[in-house]
Amino acid sequence: MELLFLGTGAGSPSKSRNVSSLALKLLDERNEVWLFDCGEGTQHQILQTTIRPRKVTKIFITHLHGDHIFGLPGFLASRANQGGETPLTVYGPAGIERFVRTSLQVTQTRLPYKLNFVLLENPGVIFEDTTFRVSFARLDHRITSFGFRIEEKPHPGELLIDKVRAAGIPAGPLYARLKRGEQVTLPDGRQFNGADFIGAAQPGRTVAILGDTRATEAAIALGQDATVMVHEATFGPDEAKLARQYYHTTNVQAAKLAAQAGAHRLLLNHISARYIGKAATQLQRSAQKVFAHTQVVHDLQEVTVPFAKSGQTQEAHS
């Protein structure tokens, strides 16, 4: 599981940061990629990565401001041109389907794959299968804006090979049956329960990805014990009044929320073009005084979301 930041800027593209888009790469887990927001130029950013558009199966839209959705029609068309045939689902606020379908209709763009929409209304779980659960909650922005919590289900425990060998069970197809937790009987009549030879399940990882918002307690719930929390930091530490006026968050406010949530790592994005070079570094340092495991991310940065080691927390690394 990796987070690949395709755009980390706020409002408008700049020379150093494109507008909002984030890819959650689940290639090992599901052979899929999920996008969160799709600002203008997202498909251009993807060209600089190893992402194949046909692997994108879900797109989650936090809100309908242009810097988060203007790249969506173009990406959908390019996905079609690059061999995408499997269905794709867009999750987002009311209005997102009208925006996309109107854009495709006006440009006479026909997609060879089925395009589904899930309009977000009442907070809760919007997707769940045997591997992942995705839920959302409403944030505090000038227009309807959401945050998402992506929870990976626990991974089955590994077969305890040393214990199997100690029991005198011969190698071969019986190992696979034990791994599945089945009952096996040896030629000498001894019986074994596969569940007795499987280690503890590996807890899954949790990622919280929040859209534009003022500092709000909803972020704490979404980021509760998250392996990685992604939060906007449009304003700096001394701009709390401006952040509230424009329905955004300061870097320090985001750090406080991450600390309250018990998140393991905070990644700050949606950075104003005013913060470049040393100014961006200072954003990170001032936030780290509140929450040590904070990083201001940049375009095309990839962050691996690791499993926690037994008995301790393992930090995400890039």
N, C-alpha and C positions, 0 to 999 in steps of 0.2 A: 504494500500500500504506500503510495507516494502522492504528495501534493505538488503540483507543478503550477507556479504562478505565471499566468499568461499576461496579466495586466494588473498593476498595483497602484495606479494613479487615481486621482480624484477629479471628477468633473470633465476634464478635457485631456486629450493626449498631450504629452510633453516629449521633449527629446530623450528623456531618460526613463519615462514610465508611460505605458499604454493604459487605457481605461480598463475597468474591472472585468476580469475573467480568471477563473481558477479551475484547473483540471484535477480531479481525484482519480488517480490511476489505480485500477483494481485488476490489473492484467493477470497476476498470479492467482487472485482470489476468484475472479469471475470472467476473465478475458474481456473486460469492458473498461471504458473510461466514462466518468460522469463529469459534466461541466456544471459549474456554479457561476451564473451570469455569463453574458456573452456580449461584451461591449464592442464598439466599432474597432475593426482591425484584429479581432480575435483569430480569424482564419490566417491572417498574415503571420501572427505570432506562432501559430501552430506549425507553420512551414519551417520554423527554426527548431522544431523539436522532433521527436520520434513518434509522436501521436499520429495515428491513422484515423481520419474522421469517421470511417465506417465502424470503428470500435466504440464510438460515442453512442450510448444507448439511452441516456437520460440527461436532461438539462434542467437544472433547478434555478429559477429566476427569483432573486430576493425582492425586487421591486421594479417598477416600470420607468424609472428615470433613464434617459437615453444612453448615458454612459454605461449602463448595465445591459441594454438590450439591442442597441443599434446594429450590432454585428450578427444578430441571430438569423435574419432571412438569408444573408449571404452565406453563412456557414451551412445552413440547411441545403442550399442549392449546391454548394461545393461538395458536400457529403454525397449528394446524388451523382455528381459528375465524377467522383472518385470511387465509385463502386459500392456505395452504401445501399443496401437493399433490405436490411433488417429493420423492423419497426423502431421508432424513436419516440420517447415520451417527454413532453415538456410540462414541468410543474411550475405554477406561478400564480400571481394574483389575477383577479378578474380583469379582463382586458388584454391579456397576453395572447389569447387565441385570436381575437379580432385583429390585433396588430400583425401577427404572423400571416394569417390567412389573407388579409387585405394586401400585404406586401407581395405575397406569392401570386395572388390573383391579378393585381395591377401589372406585374412584370411578366405575366403568363408563364410562370415557373411551375413545372409539373415534377413532382417528386415520385420516384419509382418505389418508395417505401411508405408504409403506413405511418402517419404522424398523429400521435395521440396527445391529448391535453388533459391535465388534472388541475382544476382550478382550486386554489387553496382558500378555505373559508374558516372552518372551526379548527383551532390548533389541536394537534394530536399526531398519530401515526399515519403516514401517507404511503408507505411502502414497507413490506416485510416479506421475507422468504426465509429459507433455511440458513442463509449466510449473513444477511444484513437487515437492520431495521432503520428506517428514516422517519424522523418526526420533525415537526416545525412549531414555531411560536411566533406571535406577532411582536414586533419591536416598536420603537418610538421614533418615527421619522415623519417628515412633512407629508408624505403619502404612505399608503399601506406598504410596509416593509417587513420581511420575515427573516428569521434565522433558522438554520437547520442543524439537527443533531444526527450524525450517522454512527450507528452502533454495530459493530461486527459481533456476530454470534461466537460463542466459545468454539475453539477448535478441538476435535476429539484428541484424547491422550494418545501417546505413542505406545507401540507394542514394546514391552519390557523384555528385550531379547535375552539378557543375562538370566532373568527369572525363568524364561521359557526353556533355555538350555539346561538350567539347573534341575528342572523338572524332568529332563530326559525326553523331551518331545522332539522328534526328528524334524530337521528342516524340510521345507517343501510346502505343498498346498495347505497343510494344516496351519501354517503361520498366518495365512490370509484369513482363514476362518476364525482364528483366535482374535485377529485384529478387528474383525467384524463383531466380536463379542459372542460368537457362537459356542455351543457345546461341542466338544470333539471327543471321540473315543479311539484309543490306540488299539492296535492288534492284540496287545496283551490284556485288554479289557479295562485299562485305567481310563477314567473320564476326567476331563478338565473343562472348566467354565472360562471362556475367553475373557470375560469381564475381570477375572482375577489377574490377568496379565497385561492390563492396559493402565498406563499411568494417568495422572490427573489431567483433566482438560486444560488447555491453554486459554486463558481469558482473552477475549477479543479486544480490539482497540476502538476508541471512540474519538471522533473528530467533530468539532462544533464550528460551523461556518456561518458568520453573521453578516447580514446586509447593513446598509446605512442606518444609523440609529443614534439617538442620544444615549447616554449611560442609563441603563434600565435593568431592573432585577430579572427580567426575562432572560437576559444574557447569562445570569448566574445559573439558572435552571438548565439552560441549553448546554452550558459548559461544565456542568457538575462532573468532577473527576475525569474530565476529558484528557486523552493523551495529548491532543493538540487542539488549541482554541485559536481560531482566526478571527480577528476583530479589526474594525476600521480605526484609524488614528488620523483623521483629517486635520485636527488642530493640535497645537503644542501645549506644553504644561501650563502656560500662563494665559491660555485663551478659553477658559471654561465658559465665560459669558458668551463669546462668539459661538462656541460649540453648541450651547443651548439655543441660541438665537437661530442658528441654521440647521438644527436638528442633527447634529453630529457629535462625535466624541473626541476627547483629547487622548493623547497617548497615556497619560497618567491615570485617567479615568478607566481606560481599558485595562490597565495593569491592576488596578484595584479590583475590578470585576473578576479578572482571572484568578487573583489571590483568594477572593471570596468563594469562587467556584471550586477551588482546589484543583484547577487544571495543572497539568504537568509542564506545559509549554505554551507560550503565547506568541503568535505571529501577527505582527501589525502590518496592515496594508491600507489601501485607499488613502495614500499619502499625497498631500497637497504639493503642487509643483513648486511652492515656495521652499520646500525642504529638500535641498539637494546637497550632495557632498557632506561637508562637516555638519550642516544643519540636520541632515537625516541621521547622522551618527549621534548627534546630541539628543534627538528624539528617542533613540534607543536607550541611551545611557540614563536619561531622566526617568524613563519607564522602568528600567532595571533596578532603580533605587526602591521601587515599590514592589516589583515582582521580578526576581533575579533572572528567571528563565524566559526573557523577552527578546525578540529579535524583530527588527524592521526588515521586511523582505523586499526583494527587487525582482523586476521582470525576468522571467525564464529561470528563476531559482527553483530547484527541486528539493523537497524535504521528505525524507523517509520517515514514515510513522512506524516505530518499532513496537514489538511486543514488550510487555513489562517482564523483566526477569523475576524469577521466583523470589518472593519476599522483599522486593525492592522496585522502585520506579525507574524506568529507563527513559531517558530523554530522547525526543526526536532529534535527528541530525541531518544536516544537509551537506 
